[in-house]
Structure formats: structure tokens, C-alpha cells
């Protein structure tokens, strides 16, 4: 799904949006975690392009070598190209392993829970850096993940301050990445959240491609409609405001 006719204009519009937010709220830096995937590569590049202070974090955590190599190559490339970018590398493997040893085995056998804990450790790290430099955490979720199927960790990669690409489909993010000069190795890599020991891809977890999900979201057609509805229903608790008990008015 590609609704964008002019990617240079899109780049300009997001750049202006980021700068407006930065100056209006009086913040001091953008903080972005990079994973080796297209979404974080595009967001970190967009932040770098603003020429405003940007901290790019690589946070390996039992990560596949290929993901680590892609994220580090992208991050170092940004540092070389943009003088406003600083790289912070935090290996969270020992932190995660230590946490798991202190939790009773009764609560460490669920692989989905473990994957979400990895994501939340990364969120904590991003906010530690952001809080230290009076910055904000910039989200890397796209439209399908954030508003279609809720494919993110609540208080993990879903814990962000602003979301510059959350109204763009994955196909559009990829095309924007091409326009921004993101490495073809990242653009062509199979999407994965990097949270599973077996290296499963996003499509393995979802059961549909992003293109199929985009068609279902945009047109209400295609073979992924049932999958979209299933994930949307079960993940509503992530995408809607937290339910709050209201006192009756006297």
C-alpha cells in the first residue's frame, strides 16, 4: 500500500513536525533505539536530518548476529554522516539474564512474557538516557503495528513520547527509507522484532505479510482480514486508553 506521491515532501513535513515539537516543548534531544530494521532506521535518520541533538541506542539482548551487525552499521553510519548524532551502545544481555535468575522459575517459562520483558528493558534504557539529557523517546512503530494489530509491547516499544511514522504503512516506510538512503541490507531484511531466541520474523508471528495487512486495513479486502480482526480485538487493551473507574456524580 503506497499513498505517498512525493517522498521529498513527506521528509520535509516530518522534519518540520519534529522541529516544531522540539522547540515548542523545550526539549534538548531526540533518543531513538535502533534494531537493524527499516522502521528504526528511518526514524533515526529522520531525527538526524533535523540537525538537532540525537542519541541513537543499540541495545543487543540475546540478539542474532545479523540484527546486531545491521543496527551497529546503521548507527555508526549516522555518526559518521551527522555531527549532531551520538551513539550509545548498551548490551542488556547480562541485565536480562540476571533478572531472570532472580524471578521464580514459575514465572519464566512463558516465551511471550520473556520477549516482552526484553522490550521493556530496552524502554527503560531509552528513558534513562532521555531523562539524563532532557530528551524524548521517539517511537518507531508503523501504522499496521500501532493502529491495526497492536503488534508491540505495552510499556515496551509502545512506550514512547512521539510517533513520527505511525501513520505510514510499512510499504511507505520502506520507500521513505530508499529516499533517505538507508542501506539496502536493512531495506531488504525480513522484518523481525528480534525478541525471540529462535529468530522468528514478524510474519511468522502474525501469519500474514505487511502488504496483506495493509490491504485489509486500507481497503477491507484480501486474505488477511480475519487475522487483522483477530489481532485488533485481542490487542485493544494496548491501543485504547486505560479503563478508569469513574465516581458517580452526586
C-alpha positions in Angstrom: 0.0 0.0 0.0 1.6 3.3 -1.1 -0.4 6.5 -0.7 2.6 8.8 -1.0 3.3 10.7 -4.2 6.2 12.9 -3.1 8.7 11.4 -0.6 10.8 14.5 -0.5 7.7 16.5 0.7 7.0 13.8 3.2 10.5 14.0 4.5 10.2 17.8 4.7 6.9 17.6 6.5 8.1 15.1 9.2 11.3 17.2 9.6 9.2 20.3 10.3 6.9 18.3 12.6 9.9 17.1 14.7 11.4 20.5 14.9 8.1 22.1 15.9 7.7 19.6 18.7 11.3 20.0 19.8 11.2 23.8 20.1 7.6 24.1 21.4 8.2 21.7 24.3 11.8 23.0 25.1 13.4 19.6 24.9 17.1 19.0 24.4 17.4 15.8 22.3 15.8 13.0 20.4 16.5 9.5 21.7 16.0 6.6 19.3 16.6 2.9 19.7 17.8 1.1 16.5 17.2 -2.6 16.0 18.5 -3.2 12.5 15.0 -3.0 11.0 13.6 -0.5 8.5 11.3 1.4 10.9 14.0 2.4 13.4 16.5 3.1 10.6 14.1 5.5 9.0 13.1 7.2 12.3 16.7 7.6 13.4 17.7 9.1 10.0 14.8 11.5 10.1 15.9 12.7 13.6 19.5 13.0 12.4 18.3 15.0 9.4 16.8 17.7 11.7 20.4 18.7 12.7 19.1 18.7 16.3 20.9 16.6 19.1 20.1 13.0 18.6 21.1 9.9 20.6 21.0 6.6 18.8 21.0 3.5 21.0 21.9 0.0 20.1 20.8 -2.5 22.7 21.7 -6.1 21.9 19.9 -8.6 24.1 20.5 -12.2 23.0 20.3 -10.8 19.6 21.1 -12.6 16.4 24.5 -11.6 14.9 22.8 -10.3 11.7 20.5 -8.0 13.7 23.4 -6.6 15.7 25.5 -6.1 12.7 22.7 -4.2 10.8 21.9 -2.0 13.8 25.5 -1.1 14.5 26.4 -0.5 10.9 23.4 1.9 10.6 24.2 3.7 13.9 27.9 4.1 13.1 26.9 5.4 9.6 24.7 8.1 11.2 27.5 9.2 13.5 29.9 9.5 10.6 27.4 11.4 8.4 25.8 13.7 11.0 27.7 15.7 13.6 24.5 16.0 15.8 24.3 12.3 16.3 25.8 10.4 19.3 25.9 6.6 19.6 25.2 4.9 22.9 25.7 1.1 23.0 24.2 -0.8 25.9 24.4 -4.6 25.9 21.4 -5.7 28.0 22.1 -9.4 27.9 23.6 -9.7 31.4 20.9 -7.4 32.8 18.1 -9.6 31.4 19.8 -12.9 32.4 20.3 -11.6 36.0 16.7 -10.5 36.2 15.5 -14.0 35.1 17.7 -15.7 37.7 16.0 -13.6 40.5 12.5 -14.5 39.3 11.0 -17.8 40.4 11.0 -20.4 37.6 7.3 -20.5 37.8 7.2 -17.1 36.1 9.9 -17.5 33.5 8.6 -20.3 31.3 6.3 -18.2 29.1 8.3 -17.2 26.0 5.9 -14.3 25.0 6.3 -12.8 28.5 10.0 -13.2 28.3 10.1 -11.5 24.9 8.0 -8.6 26.3 10.4 -8.2 29.2 13.3 -7.8 26.8 11.3 -5.0 25.1 10.6 -3.3 28.4 14.2 -3.4 29.4 15.0 -1.5 26.2 12.3 1.0 27.0 13.8 1.6 30.5 17.2 2.1 28.9 15.9 4.6 26.4 14.1 6.6 29.1 17.2 6.5 31.3 19.2 8.2 28.6 16.4 10.6 27.6 15.8 11.6 31.2 19.5 12.3 31.7 19.8 14.6 28.7 16.3 16.2 28.9 15.3 14.4 25.8 12.3 12.5 24.5 12.0 8.9 23.2 11.0 8.8 19.6 8.8 5.9 18.6 9.5 3.6 15.6 6.1 1.9 15.1 4.3 2.0 11.8 0.5 2.2 11.1 -0.1 -1.5 10.9 1.7 -2.2 14.2 0.4 0.8 16.2 -3.2 1.1 14.9 -4.0 -2.1 13.0 -2.9 -5.2 15.0 -1.3 -3.8 18.1 2.0 -5.6 17.3 4.2 -4.0 20.0 4.9 -4.5 23.7 2.8 -2.4 26.1 5.3 -0.3 28.1 8.0 -1.7 25.8 8.5 -0.4 22.3 5.0 1.1 22.7 6.3 3.3 25.5 7.3 6.5 23.6 6.8 10.2 23.5 6.2 10.9 19.9 5.5 8.7 16.8 6.7 10.2 13.5 5.9 7.2 11.3 2.8 5.8 13.0 0.6 7.0 10.1 2.7 5.3 7.5 2.3 1.8 6.2 5.3 -0.5 6.2 5.5 -0.2 2.4 5.6 3.6 2.7 8.2 3.4 5.4 10.4 1.2 3.2 10.0 3.7 0.3 10.9 6.6 2.5 13.9 4.6 3.6 15.0 4.3 0.0 14.6 8.1 -0.4 16.7 8.7 2.7 19.5 6.4 1.6 19.0 3.7 4.2 21.2 0.6 3.5 19.6 -1.9 1.1 20.7 -4.6 3.6 18.2 -3.1 6.0 15.5 -2.3 3.4 15.5 -5.8 2.1 15.8 -7.6 5.5 12.9 -9.7 6.7 11.0 -7.7 9.4 11.6 -9.1 12.9 11.3 -7.7 16.4 14.5 -9.5 17.5 12.9 -10.6 20.8 12.8 -14.4 20.2 15.6 -16.9 20.7 14.6 -18.7 17.5 14.8 -15.6 15.4 11.3 -15.8 14.2 10.1 -13.0 11.9 7.1 -10.7 12.3 5.3 -12.6 9.5 6.0 -15.9 11.3 4.3 -14.4 14.4 1.4 -12.7 12.7 0.6 -15.2 10.0 0.4 -12.6 7.2 2.7 -10.2 5.4 2.6 -6.5 6.0 1.3 -5.9 2.4 -1.6 -8.2 3.1 -2.4 -6.5 6.4 -2.2 -3.1 4.7 -4.7 -4.1 2.1 -7.0 -5.3 4.8 -6.7 -2.1 6.8 -7.0 0.3 3.8 -9.5 -1.5 1.6 -11.2 -4.1 3.8 -10.2 -6.8 1.3 -7.7 -9.6 1.0 -6.9 -12.8 2.9 -5.6 -11.1 6.0 -8.9 -9.6 7.1 -9.6 -12.3 9.7 -6.0 -12.0 11.0 -6.3 -8.2 11.2 -9.6 -8.5 13.1 -8.2 -11.2 15.5 -5.1 -9.2 16.5 -7.1 -5.9 16.6 -9.6 -7.5 19.0 -7.1 -9.2 21.3 -4.8 -6.2 21.5 -7.4 -3.5 22.1 -6.1 -3.1 25.6 -2.8 -1.7 24.1 -4.4 0.7 21.6 -7.1 2.3 23.7 -6.8 4.4 26.8 -6.5 2.5 30.1 -10.0 1.9 31.6 -10.7 4.1 34.5 -13.4 3.6 37.2 -15.5 6.8 37.4 -17.2 8.0 40.6 -20.8 8.7 40.2 -21.7 12.4 40.4 -23.6 13.2 43.5 
